[in-house]
């Protein structure tokens, strides 16, 4: 039984390491509507930063976009667009 312990520990460590490798950071750019003033980008940014898994957000008032880097194991496109929409700024992935 003692010989199996190191093998089981190695297997468990491999599983843990592979699951963290599988989590991927993704980048998404959203087209954001209703940004009419200079204060709007900070509201959009705050709504996106509140979504679990979001690593960073950059909002452009000029381009009416938000670019998000997020962990796709913790957040998805629907959560991100929902966050801006609930804040009053409907968004959709920029094509």
C-alpha positions in Angstrom: 0.0 0.0 0.0 2.9 2.4 0.7 4.1 2.1 -2.8 0.8 3.2 -4.2 0.8 6.5 -2.2 3.4 8.3 -4.2 1.7 7.2 -7.4 -1.7 8.4 -6.2 -0.2 11.7 -5.1 1.4 12.2 -8.5 -1.9 11.4 -10.2 -3.8 13.9 -8.0 -1.1 16.6 -8.6 -1.4 15.9 -12.4 -5.2 16.3 -12.3 -4.9 19.6 -10.4 -2.3 21.0 -12.7 -4.2 20.0 -15.8 -7.4 21.6 -14.7 -5.6 24.9 -14.0 -4.0 24.7 -17.5 -7.4 24.2 -19.1 -8.8 27.4 -17.6 -8.2 29.9 -20.4 -8.1 33.7 -20.4 -10.1 35.1 -23.2 -10.4 38.6 -24.6 -13.7 39.9 -25.7 -14.6 43.3 -27.2 -18.2 44.5 -26.8 -20.0 47.2 -28.7 -21.7 49.3 -26.0 -24.7 51.4 -26.6 -25.9 54.5 -24.7 -22.5 55.9 -23.8 -23.4 59.5 -24.1 -21.1 61.3 -21.6 -17.6 61.1 -20.3 -18.8 59.4 -17.0 -20.4 56.5 -18.9 -17.2 54.5 -19.4 -16.5 54.3 -15.7 -20.0 52.9 -15.1 -19.6 50.3 -17.8 -16.1 49.4 -16.5 -17.4 49.0 -12.9 -20.3 46.8 -14.1 -17.9 44.5 -15.9 -15.3 44.4 -13.1 -18.0 43.1 -10.8 -18.4 39.9 -12.8 -16.4 37.1 -11.2 -13.6 36.0 -13.4 -12.9 39.3 -15.0 -9.2 40.1 -14.9 -9.2 43.5 -16.6 -11.5 46.0 -18.5 -10.7 48.8 -20.9 -13.5 51.0 -22.1 -13.3 53.4 -25.0 -15.8 56.3 -25.0 -14.7 57.3 -28.5 -15.1 53.8 -30.0 -18.1 52.9 -27.8 -16.4 49.6 -26.9 -15.3 47.6 -23.8 -12.5 45.1 -24.1 -12.5 42.5 -21.3 -9.9 39.9 -20.4 -11.7 37.1 -18.4 -11.4 33.5 -17.2 -13.8 31.5 -19.3 -14.2 29.0 -16.5 -15.7 31.7 -14.3 -17.5 34.1 -16.7 -19.1 33.9 -20.1 -20.3 36.3 -22.8 -23.9 36.3 -21.5 -22.8 37.3 -18.0 -20.7 40.2 -19.5 -23.4 41.5 -21.8 -25.9 41.2 -19.0 -23.7 43.2 -16.6 -23.6 46.2 -19.0 -27.2 45.9 -19.9 -28.3 45.9 -16.2 -26.2 49.1 -15.8 -28.2 50.7 -18.6 -25.7 50.1 -21.4 -26.8 47.3 -23.7 -23.9 45.5 -25.4 -23.1 42.7 -27.8 -19.9 41.2 -29.0 -18.3 43.4 -31.6 -18.2 41.8 -35.0 
